[in-house]
C-alpha cells in the first residue's frame, strides 16, 4: 500500500470496537477486551435488546444486539445501564482526536462510533502511508480515551467500508485494505452476501431467487435482469459488485436532501390499547409541532404508521392533507384524532408508532382562508415559542401539558432519554 495510486484517492474508516460496552468498561477501570459486559437496561424485561456486548462476550458466542434471555446462563457478566449522553461525550472527545490530524471538511461522521476520512491530501504532509496514518490516529484514541479501534482502508468509500466490515476481521492487526483488484480477488466468492454494505436480508433473498449468491456472480449477471428486478437500485448493486463507488466525502458534504419532512417514532415496551395509542400519538404530534415552530416551517400533510402487536395483521396507516399549511398542535390535533379513529379499529393493540410531517415549507409561504382567525394563530404561535424558550433554558420537562400527566403517557420519560434510551450521567 503506497502513498498514492492511479485512482488518486485513499479513504480510511475508523470504527470504535464495541463502543458502548468499551465506554462502560473504561468508566469502571476494566479492560474492554477481556471484561464480560453487556449494555442493557436492567429495569426492562429479559426480552430487552443488548445495545452492545464486549469483545470477550462475542468470543464466547454472544451476538451483538441479542436479547438478554439469549445469553447463556453459564456466562458471568456485568450488565451496564445505557448512558447515551456518556457515549455522546466520548464520541465527541474521539472526534476531537481525529481533528488533530484531518480537517472536518475531509471527514464524514457515519455514526456515533464510525467515521470516514479522505486522507489523500495528508499523506505527503505527514510522510505516511494510509495505514501508518490510521494506526497513528487509532493509538491516539486509545491513549486519550482507552477505547480500541479497528479500521478499513480503501481507494473509494465503498471499498473502505468493506475493508472494515469484512477484511479487518481476518487480519491480526484489525486493519483491512482493499482496492478494486484485491476486492475481486479476495471477496468475489465471499458468503453470505449480507456481510456486504447495503445488502440486507430482503435484497439477498431476492438475489438468491435469481441464482446469485456471491458478488462475483452479481458482477457477471445480466444487467437487464437486474434492472428489471431492482429498478434504479440495480446501478448501485452492479457498481458495488465490481468494487466501484463514485460518491466522495465532498459529495456528501454538498448534498441537499430533496425530501423535506420530519418524522418521529417510538417502540413500546408493552403494547398500547386503542385509547392509550391515541394518547401516545397525540403526544408525539405535540412535540413535533414544537419542532416545526422552532424551525419556522409549516406542513402540508401528515402520515401516520402504526404497527400492531399481532404481526400477522397489516399496519394501520393513513395520511391527512391539511386545508391550510400549519404547524401548531391546536390546529393539527383534530385532524390527527379523526385520522386515528378512521385507521385504527376497535380492540387494536399497538406496538410501534411513527408519524411524519410532509412537504415542509417556510412559514412565509403559509396561506389562510377567510375563516381563519389570524389573531388566534399568532397568539398560539407566540405561546409555543415561549414554551420552547423555557424548555431550552430549564429542560424539556420544565413545561408539560395535562395529557402528558395522564396514565400511559410517555413524553416525560422520553424527554429524559436520548435515542430512546436513558441519557445517564
C-alpha positions as CSV (number, residue, x, y, z in Angstrom):
1,X,0.0,0.0,0.0
2,X,1.8,3.1,-1.2
3,X,1.2,6.8,-0.6
4,X,-0.9,7.2,-3.7
5,X,-2.2,5.2,-6.6
6,X,-3.5,5.6,-10.1
7,X,-7.0,6.2,-8.8
8,X,-5.8,9.2,-6.9
9,X,-7.6,8.8,-3.5
10,X,-7.3,6.9,-0.3
11,X,-10.0,6.7,2.4
12,X,-9.9,5.5,6.0
13,X,-12.9,4.4,8.0
14,X,-12.3,4.0,11.8
15,X,-14.7,2.1,13.9
16,X,-14.7,2.0,17.7
17,X,-14.7,-1.6,18.9
18,X,-17.9,-2.5,20.8
19,X,-18.2,1.2,21.6
20,X,-20.9,1.4,24.3
21,X,-19.5,-1.7,26.1
22,X,-16.0,-0.3,25.9
23,X,-17.0,3.0,27.4
24,X,-18.7,1.2,30.3
25,X,-15.6,-0.9,30.9
26,X,-13.3,2.2,30.8
27,X,-15.5,4.0,33.2
28,X,-15.2,1.1,35.6
29,X,-11.4,0.9,35.2
30,X,-11.7,-2.5,33.4
31,X,-10.1,-3.8,30.3
32,X,-12.7,-3.6,27.4
33,X,-11.1,-6.5,25.6
34,X,-11.2,-9.0,28.5
35,X,-14.2,-8.0,30.5
36,X,-17.6,-9.7,30.1
37,X,-20.1,-6.8,29.9
38,X,-23.3,-6.1,28.2
39,X,-25.1,-2.8,27.8
40,X,-28.8,-3.3,28.5
41,X,-31.4,-1.7,30.8
42,X,-32.0,-4.0,33.8
43,X,-35.3,-2.3,34.6
44,X,-36.8,-3.7,31.4
45,X,-37.8,-7.4,30.7
46,X,-35.4,-10.1,29.7
47,X,-36.6,-9.6,26.1
48,X,-34.8,-6.2,26.0
49,X,-32.1,-5.9,23.4
50,X,-28.5,-5.6,24.4
51,X,-27.2,-2.4,22.8
52,X,-23.6,-3.7,22.9
53,X,-21.6,-6.7,24.2
54,X,-17.9,-6.6,24.9
55,X,-15.4,-8.3,22.6
56,X,-14.8,-11.1,25.2
57,X,-18.6,-11.8,25.2
58,X,-18.5,-12.0,21.4
59,X,-15.7,-14.5,21.7
60,X,-17.9,-16.7,23.8
61,X,-20.5,-16.7,21.0
62,X,-22.8,-14.0,22.3
63,X,-24.1,-12.0,19.4
64,X,-24.3,-8.2,19.3
65,X,-27.9,-6.9,19.6
66,X,-29.0,-10.1,21.2
67,X,-31.8,-10.2,23.8
68,X,-30.8,-10.7,27.5
69,X,-32.5,-14.0,27.8
70,X,-30.4,-15.4,24.9
71,X,-27.2,-15.0,26.9
72,X,-26.1,-18.5,28.1
73,X,-26.7,-18.9,31.9
74,X,-23.2,-20.2,32.5
75,X,-21.6,-16.9,31.5
76,X,-20.8,-14.4,34.3
77,X,-21.1,-10.8,33.1
78,X,-21.7,-7.2,34.1
79,X,-24.9,-5.6,32.9
80,X,-24.5,-1.8,32.4
81,X,-27.4,0.5,32.1
82,X,-27.2,2.5,28.9
83,X,-25.9,6.1,29.3
84,X,-26.4,7.7,25.9
85,X,-25.1,11.1,27.0
86,X,-21.9,9.5,28.2
87,X,-21.4,7.8,24.9
88,X,-22.0,11.0,23.0
89,X,-19.4,12.8,25.2
90,X,-16.8,10.1,24.5
91,X,-17.6,10.2,20.8
92,X,-17.1,14.0,20.8
93,X,-13.7,13.6,22.5
94,X,-12.6,11.0,19.9
95,X,-13.8,13.2,17.1
96,X,-11.5,15.9,18.6
97,X,-8.6,13.5,18.3
98,X,-9.3,13.0,14.6
99,X,-9.4,16.8,14.1
100,X,-5.8,16.9,15.2
101,X,-4.9,15.1,12.0
102,X,-7.8,15.6,9.5
103,X,-9.9,18.7,8.7
104,X,-13.6,18.4,9.3
105,X,-14.2,19.0,5.6
106,X,-12.5,15.7,4.8
107,X,-14.5,13.7,7.4
108,X,-17.9,12.2,7.3
109,X,-19.4,11.0,10.6
110,X,-21.3,7.9,9.7
111,X,-22.5,7.0,13.2
112,X,-21.6,7.7,16.8
113,X,-18.7,5.2,16.6
114,X,-17.7,5.3,12.9
115,X,-16.1,8.0,10.8
116,X,-15.0,8.1,7.1
117,X,-11.9,10.2,6.2
118,X,-10.4,11.2,2.9
119,X,-6.7,11.1,3.8
120,X,-5.3,11.6,0.3
121,X,-4.1,15.1,0.8
122,X,-2.5,14.3,4.2
123,X,-0.1,11.5,3.2
124,X,2.6,13.7,1.8
125,X,2.1,16.2,4.6
126,X,2.8,13.6,7.3
127,X,5.1,11.5,5.2
128,X,3.0,8.4,6.0
129,X,1.2,5.6,4.2
130,X,-2.6,5.4,4.7
131,X,-2.1,2.6,7.2
132,X,0.6,4.5,9.2
133,X,-1.8,7.4,9.5
134,X,-4.7,5.2,10.5
135,X,-2.5,3.5,13.2
136,X,-1.3,6.9,14.5
137,X,-4.9,8.1,15.0
138,X,-6.1,4.8,16.5
139,X,-3.2,4.8,19.0
140,X,-4.1,8.4,19.9
141,X,-7.7,7.4,20.5
142,X,-6.6,4.5,22.7
143,X,-4.2,6.7,24.7
144,X,-6.7,9.5,25.1
145,X,-9.9,7.5,25.9
146,X,-8.9,3.9,26.5
147,X,-11.1,2.9,23.5
148,X,-9.7,0.4,21.0
149,X,-10.5,1.0,17.3
150,X,-10.4,-1.0,14.1
151,X,-10.0,0.4,10.6
152,X,-10.7,-0.1,6.9
153,X,-8.6,1.5,4.1
154,X,-9.6,1.6,0.5
155,X,-9.4,3.5,-2.8
156,X,-13.1,4.5,-2.5
157,X,-15.7,4.8,0.3
158,X,-17.4,1.5,-0.5
159,X,-14.1,-0.5,-0.5
160,X,-13.1,1.2,2.7
161,X,-16.3,0.2,4.4
162,X,-16.0,-3.4,3.1
163,X,-12.3,-3.5,4.3
164,X,-13.5,-2.5,7.7
165,X,-16.6,-4.8,7.9
166,X,-15.0,-8.0,6.3
167,X,-11.3,-7.8,5.7
168,X,-10.3,-6.3,9.0
169,X,-11.9,-9.2,10.9
170,X,-9.5,-11.7,9.3
171,X,-6.1,-9.9,9.8
172,X,-4.1,-9.8,13.0
173,X,-3.9,-6.0,13.3
174,X,-7.6,-5.5,12.5
175,X,-6.8,-3.1,9.7
176,X,-8.2,-4.1,6.4
177,X,-7.2,-2.8,2.9
178,X,-8.9,-3.1,-0.4
179,X,-8.6,-1.7,-3.9
180,X,-10.7,-2.9,-6.8
181,X,-8.4,-5.8,-7.9
182,X,-7.9,-7.0,-4.4
183,X,-11.6,-6.9,-3.8
184,X,-12.4,-9.0,-6.8
185,X,-9.6,-11.4,-5.9
186,X,-10.4,-11.9,-2.3
187,X,-14.1,-11.3,-1.9
188,X,-15.9,-12.2,-5.1
189,X,-16.7,-15.6,-3.6
190,X,-17.4,-14.4,-0.1
191,X,-20.6,-15.5,1.6
192,X,-23.0,-14.6,2.9
193,X,-24.0,-11.6,0.8
194,X,-25.4,-9.8,3.8
195,X,-21.9,-9.1,5.0
196,X,-21.6,-6.5,2.3
197,X,-22.6,-2.9,3.0
198,X,-26.1,-2.1,1.9
199,X,-27.2,-5.6,1.2
200,X,-29.9,-6.6,3.6
201,X,-31.8,-9.9,4.1
202,X,-34.5,-8.9,1.6
203,X,-32.1,-8.0,-1.2
204,X,-30.0,-11.1,-0.5
205,X,-33.2,-13.3,-0.8
206,X,-34.2,-11.5,-4.0
207,X,-30.7,-12.2,-5.5
208,X,-30.9,-15.8,-4.4
209,X,-34.1,-16.3,-6.4
210,X,-32.1,-15.1,-9.4
211,X,-29.4,-17.7,-8.7
212,X,-27.0,-15.1,-7.4
213,X,-25.1,-15.9,-4.2
214,X,-21.8,-14.0,-4.4
215,X,-20.5,-10.7,-5.6
216,X,-18.7,-12.4,-8.4
217,X,-22.0,-13.9,-9.7
218,X,-23.7,-10.5,-9.3
219,X,-20.9,-8.8,-11.3
220,X,-21.4,-11.2,-14.2
221,X,-25.2,-11.3,-14.0
222,X,-27.4,-10.0,-16.8
223,X,-27.9,-6.2,-16.3
224,X,-31.2,-6.3,-18.0
225,X,-32.5,-8.9,-15.4
226,X,-31.1,-6.8,-12.6
227,X,-32.7,-3.6,-13.7
228,X,-36.0,-5.5,-14.3
229,X,-35.9,-6.8,-10.7
230,X,-34.3,-3.9,-8.8
231,X,-35.1,-0.8,-10.9
232,X,-32.6,2.1,-10.5
233,X,-31.1,0.4,-7.4
234,X,-29.5,-2.1,-9.8
235,X,-27.0,0.5,-10.8
236,X,-25.6,0.6,-7.2
237,X,-25.6,-3.2,-6.9
238,X,-23.6,-3.5,-10.2
239,X,-21.1,-0.9,-9.2
240,X,-20.6,-2.4,-5.8
241,X,-20.2,-5.9,-7.3
242,X,-17.2,-4.6,-9.2
243,X,-15.9,-2.6,-6.2
244,X,-16.8,0.8,-7.7
245,X,-18.1,3.8,-5.9
246,X,-18.3,7.4,-7.3
247,X,-19.6,9.2,-4.2
248,X,-16.9,11.1,-2.3
249,X,-16.9,12.8,1.1
250,X,-17.1,16.2,-0.8
251,X,-20.3,14.9,-2.5
252,X,-21.8,14.0,0.9
253,X,-20.9,17.4,2.3
254,X,-22.6,19.2,-0.6
255,X,-25.7,17.0,-0.7
256,X,-29.0,18.7,-0.1
257,X,-31.9,16.4,0.5
258,X,-34.9,16.8,-1.8
259,X,-37.1,15.3,0.8
260,X,-38.5,18.0,3.1
261,X,-40.0,16.3,6.1
262,X,-39.5,15.4,9.8
263,X,-40.6,12.2,11.5
264,X,-40.6,10.6,14.9
265,X,-41.3,7.2,16.2
266,X,-41.2,5.0,19.3
267,X,-41.3,1.3,20.1
268,X,-43.3,0.5,23.2
269,X,-42.1,-1.9,25.9
270,X,-45.7,-3.0,26.4
271,X,-48.3,-2.8,23.6
272,X,-50.9,0.0,24.0
273,X,-54.6,-0.4,23.6
274,X,-56.5,1.8,21.2
275,X,-57.2,4.6,23.7
276,X,-53.6,4.8,25.0
277,X,-52.3,4.5,21.5
278,X,-54.2,7.7,20.6
279,X,-52.7,9.5,23.6
280,X,-49.2,8.5,22.7
281,X,-49.7,9.6,19.1
282,X,-51.0,13.0,20.2
283,X,-48.0,13.4,22.5
284,X,-45.7,12.7,19.5
285,X,-47.6,15.1,17.3
286,X,-47.4,17.8,20.0
287,X,-43.6,17.5,20.3
288,X,-43.2,17.5,16.5
289,X,-45.3,20.7,16.3
290,X,-43.0,22.4,18.7
291,X,-40.1,21.2,16.5
292,X,-41.8,22.7,13.4
293,X,-42.4,26.0,15.2
294,X,-38.8,26.1,16.3
295,X,-37.6,25.6,12.8
296,X,-40.0,28.2,11.4
297,X,-41.7,25.8,9.0
298,X,-45.2,24.6,8.3
299,X,-46.5,21.3,7.0
300,X,-48.9,20.4,4.2
301,X,-49.8,16.8,5.2
302,X,-49.2,14.2,7.9
303,X,-48.7,10.5,7.6
304,X,-49.3,8.0,10.5
305,X,-47.9,4.5,10.5
306,X,-48.8,2.2,13.4
307,X,-47.6,-1.4,13.8
308,X,-50.0,-3.8,15.6
309,X,-48.9,-6.2,18.3
310,X,-50.2,-9.0,16.2
311,X,-47.6,-9.3,13.4
312,X,-50.0,-11.2,11.2
313,X,-52.1,-8.0,10.8
314,X,-51.5,-5.3,8.4
315,X,-50.1,-2.0,9.8
316,X,-52.6,0.8,10.5
317,X,-51.6,3.6,8.2
318,X,-53.0,6.7,6.6
319,X,-52.4,10.3,5.7
320,X,-54.3,13.6,6.1
321,X,-53.9,16.7,4.0
322,X,-54.5,19.9,5.9
323,X,-56.8,22.5,4.4
324,X,-54.1,25.1,5.1
325,X,-50.4,24.9,5.9
326,X,-49.9,24.7,9.7
327,X,-47.5,23.9,12.5
328,X,-49.4,24.4,15.8
329,X,-50.8,21.5,17.8
330,X,-54.1,23.3,18.3
331,X,-54.8,23.4,14.6
332,X,-53.4,19.9,13.7
333,X,-54.8,17.9,16.6
334,X,-58.4,17.4,15.4
335,X,-57.2,16.1,12.0
336,X,-54.9,13.6,13.7
337,X,-57.7,12.5,16.0
338,X,-60.0,12.0,13.1
339,X,-57.4,10.1,11.1
340,X,-56.6,7.8,14.1
341,X,-60.3,7.0,14.6
342,X,-60.5,6.1,10.9
343,X,-57.5,3.8,10.6
344,X,-57.3,2.1,14.0
345,X,-60.0,-0.5,14.6
346,X,-61.7,-1.2,18.0
347,X,-59.8,-3.7,20.0
348,X,-56.4,-2.9,18.4
349,X,-53.1,-3.1,20.3
350,X,-50.2,-1.1,19.1
351,X,-46.5,-1.9,19.5
352,X,-44.8,0.8,17.3
353,X,-45.8,4.4,16.4
354,X,-44.4,6.6,13.6
355,X,-45.6,10.0,12.4
356,X,-44.2,12.1,9.5
357,X,-44.9,15.7,8.7
358,X,-44.5,16.1,4.9
359,X,-43.7,18.8,2.4
360,X,-42.4,21.4,4.9
361,X,-42.0,25.0,3.7
362,X,-41.1,28.2,5.4
363,X,-43.8,30.0,7.4
364,X,-43.5,32.8,4.8
365,X,-45.5,30.6,2.4
366,X,-48.3,30.0,4.8
367,X,-51.7,30.8,3.4
368,X,-55.1,31.2,5.2
369,X,-58.7,31.1,4.2
370,X,-61.4,33.6,5.1
371,X,-62.5,31.6,8.1
372,X,-59.0,31.7,9.8
373,X,-58.7,33.8,12.9
374,X,-55.3,35.3,12.4
375,X,-55.1,36.6,16.0
376,X,-55.6,33.1,17.4
377,X,-53.0,31.7,15.2
378,X,-50.4,34.3,16.1
379,X,-51.3,34.1,19.8
380,X,-50.9,30.3,19.8
381,X,-47.6,30.6,18.0
382,X,-46.2,33.1,20.5
383,X,-47.2,30.8,23.4
384,X,-45.4,27.9,21.7
385,X,-42.3,30.0,21.1
386,X,-42.3,30.9,24.8
387,X,-42.6,27.2,25.7
388,X,-39.7,26.4,23.5
389,X,-37.6,29.1,25.2
390,X,-38.4,27.8,28.6
391,X,-37.6,24.2,27.6
392,X,-34.3,25.2,26.1
393,X,-33.3,27.1,29.3
394,X,-34.7,24.8,32.0
395,X,-35.1,21.4,30.3
396,X,-37.6,19.6,28.2
397,X,-39.8,18.7,31.2
398,X,-39.9,22.3,32.5
399,X,-43.4,22.6,31.0
400,X,-45.7,19.7,30.2
401,X,-49.3,19.5,29.1
402,X,-52.1,17.9,31.0
403,X,-52.2,14.9,28.6
404,X,-48.6,14.2,29.4
405,X,-49.6,13.5,33.0
406,X,-52.3,11.0,32.1
407,X,-51.6,7.4,32.9
408,X,-49.9,5.7,30.0
409,X,-48.2,8.9,28.6
410,X,-44.6,8.6,27.8
411,X,-43.5,12.2,26.9
412,X,-42.0,13.0,30.4
413,X,-40.0,9.8,30.3
414,X,-38.9,10.2,26.7
415,X,-37.8,13.8,27.3
416,X,-35.1,12.4,29.7
417,X,-33.8,9.9,27.1
418,X,-31.5,10.1,24.1
419,X,-32.3,7.8,21.1
420,X,-34.9,6.0,23.2
421,X,-32.5,5.1,26.0
422,X,-31.6,6.7,29.3
423,X,-29.2,9.6,28.9
424,X,-27.2,8.6,32.0
425,X,-24.6,10.7,33.7
